[in-house]
Amino acid sequence: MKKPFIKFCGFQRARDVQTASRLPVDALGFVLVPGRRRSVPRSRLPELVRHLSKGQAAIGVLQNPSWDEVKSWLETALLSGIQLHGEEPVELLQKIKSARPGLHLTKVFHMQDSLPEPGKLEAYQPWADAILLDTAAGNIKGGTGKRFDWRLIPAWKEACHQLNLPCWVAGGLDENNVTELITRYRPDGIDVSGGIEIDQHKDSAKMRLFLERVKKAYATSS
């Protein structure tokens, strides 16, 4: 089994970014949505991004932004990608990709639907680089700390793979359930935030334990 792409998300403190920069993590995420618990002020983002190690991607998490908002964040810090967590139209992804061809775009779908929507996925396919399945709770999309019904994963994964799109999973992941996720569903990527925290702050021991569980799970599933 190929090792999944691993993204740690929701960083707010430089010390936590520095810790994660020394770990085998592919990307670190920064919540740029106003009013969320893990939101990063614009003034602090450049400092946080500077602490990433070479090869790690800095991902800005946005929800229903305008093109001007996206452009403004890209001018604020050196971001490797944007993760779109709302009901963003295809036209926005097209505009972003046309302006910044090398920028990685992740489109999030929230698992309130019982079946995949291949037509919708197909519309995003030319512009999205990955699809992320996450949990929604009312108007709160992502960052809920809850897992969705994983039995939905195979149908979504198949629909993604038919379009040559990686299928990533988020929502309520931690060191206690990531082994089950990998061995049973084999996602192409894993995105975790609250599951590597203690008292609402990133914890170095939990980050390392999570990675150990991931490594062991994909090694035994190969």
N, C-alpha and C positions, 0 to 999 in steps of 0.2 A: 504494500500500500504506500502510495506517495505521501510524504509528510504534508499535513495541512498547513496552509498559510495561517499564521498566528498574529492576531492584533490584540493588544492591550489598549483599552480605551478609558477616557474620563480622567486624564491627568491634569492636575492643577498646581502641583508643587515641583520645583526644580529638583529637589532631592529625590523624588520618586522617579522622575524622568531619568536622572543620572543612574539610579539603580537599574531601571529597565534597559537602559542603553548598554549595560554590560551583560545582558541576557540574550539568548537566541530567539528574539522576538522580531518578526518581520516589519511590524508597523505599530506606531503609537498614535492614539486618537485623542483629539482635543475637541470638547463640546463647545461650539460657537453659537448655540441657540440661547437667546436671552431668557433668564428666569429659571433655568434648570439648576439643580443642585451642583452639578459639576461644571457649570459654565465657566469659561476662561475669559477674563476681560481682554479687550483688544490690546491694551498696553502691555500685558504680560506674555502674550503669545510668542513674540519673537524670541524672548529670553528662553522660554520653555523649549522651543523647537531647536535652538542652538545646541542643546545638550544631547540630542540624538546621536547615536554612533553612525559611522559611515555605512551606508547600505540599508539603514532603517528608514522606513517611509513615515512622514509626518502627515496625518490625515485630519482634515478639518471636517467636523460633523455639523451639518446645517439642516434646517427643516423649512421647506417652502421659501427659499430665498429668492430674491430677484437677481437678475444678472448683475446689476450694479453692486449688490451686496456680495455676491461671489467674487467679483473683480476686486472689490475693496479688501476682502480678506486675503486674496492672493497677493495683493500689493503690501499687506501688513507683514506677512511672514512667508518664508520659503516652504510652502506646502507641497508635498508630493502628490496629494490626492484630495478629493472631496467625497464625502459620504452623504448622500441625500436621503433624509429620513421622513419626508412628507409625501405629498401627492404631486410631486414635481412633474410638469409636462415634458414630453419627449423633446419639445422645442428648446427647453432650457439646457438639457444635456447636449443637444446638438450645438447650441451656441457656445457652451463652455468648451466642448471638444474642438470646435472649429477654431476658437481663439487660442486654446492651449492644448495642442494635439498630444503632448506627452503627459498630461495630467491624468492620473488614475481616477476613474469615476465608479463609485459603488452606488447602486440603486437599491434601497431597502424596500422590501415588501413585508407588511405586517400580517401576522397569521391569524386574522379574523375570518379568513375565507377557508372553506373546507377543501377546495380544489384549486390547482394552479390555473392561471389565466394565460394560456399560451399566446393568445393574440396580443395581450398587453406586453408580455415578455418580448415577443418578436418585434414590437415597435421600438423597444429600448435597445435591442441587440446591437445596432450599428454604433451606439455611442457609449453604452455601459461596458465596463471592464469586468465587473463582477456583480452578482445578485446576492444580497444578504437577507436572510429570513430572520425576523425579530418579533418580539412580543409587543402587543399594544394593550393598554388598559384605558379604555375611554379615549380621552383626548391626549393621553400621555403615550407617546410612541417611542419605544426604546428606553433603556435605563430603568425598566420596571422592576428588575430583580426577579422576574418570574419567567419560567419556561413555558413555551407553547406546546401544543400537542405534537410531539415529535413524529407521530404516525403520518403527519402531513409531509414530512421531508422527502420520502422517495419520489412522490409524484412531482414535486417542485424540482427536485434534483434532476429527474429525467427530462423535464421540460427545459431546464437550463442547459443540460448537456446536448440536447438536440440542436441548440443554438450556439454551441461551443462557448457557453458562459459558465464560469466557475460558480458554484453554489456554496455560500458561506452561511454559518448559523450563529446566532447570538440569542440572548435572552435567558437569564437565570443560570448561567453556567458557573460551575465552581469545581474544585478538585474532587468533589464527591460524585459528580455525575458526568464529567467529561469523558471518562473511560467508556461508559455506556454509549455516549453519543458517537464516539469514534468507532467502536467495535461493531455497533449495530447499524449505523447510518453513513459512516465514512464521508463526512462533508469535506469539501475542498478547502474550506477555511473556517476558523473559529475566532469569535470576537467576544472578549470577556471584559467586564468592568467591575461591577460590585462583588463578583466572586473572588477578586484578589484584593479585597479591602478588609480592614478591621477598623471599627469606629469611624467609618466613612472616609478613611484615608488608605491609600495603597500601602500594602504590607509586603516587605521583601520576602519573608518566609512563605507567604501564600503564593506570591508570584512564582517562586522557585518550585514549590510543591505542585502547582498547576502544570508547569512545564514538564516536570518529571512524570506526571500522570499521562500527559499527552505523548511524551516520548515512548513510554512503556506501552501505551495502548496501540500506537501505530506500528511499533516494532513487532508486537505479537499478532497484529492483524495483517501483516505483510504476506 
